[in-house]
Amino acid sequence: FGSPYEAAYDFIIFVSYVAIPCQLFYFTQNLSFTIDMLLVKWAFITFVISCGVTHCCGFVQFFYTDELDVREWFKMICAVVSFCTAALLPILLPRIIALPALAAK
């Protein structure tokens, strides 16, 4: 399965995809959110982490080539989370943008 370079790329992508939502969580933990904003925040965090786990599986699969089923399951989870996040954003973002605190800026 793939080259050592592909495994290295998957590992770097995985680390980045874990770091991004961790930073998002850290920098927003003391902010007050509406329910819509919380849904978007957690949908985005879940989306990015599920993408990262898929790349982690690609990295692990380089060393354990018989673990294809695990990667397929995580790809399915990532697909569902990605679709739900993409479907949720057009519904919630206009409501968030319309909030008085954000509209005044």
PyMOL commands that set and color helices and strands:
alter all, ss='L'
color gray80, all
select helices_A, chain A and resi 4-28+35-63+68-97+100-103
alter helices_A, ss='H'
color red, helices_A
deselect
rebuild
show_as cartoon
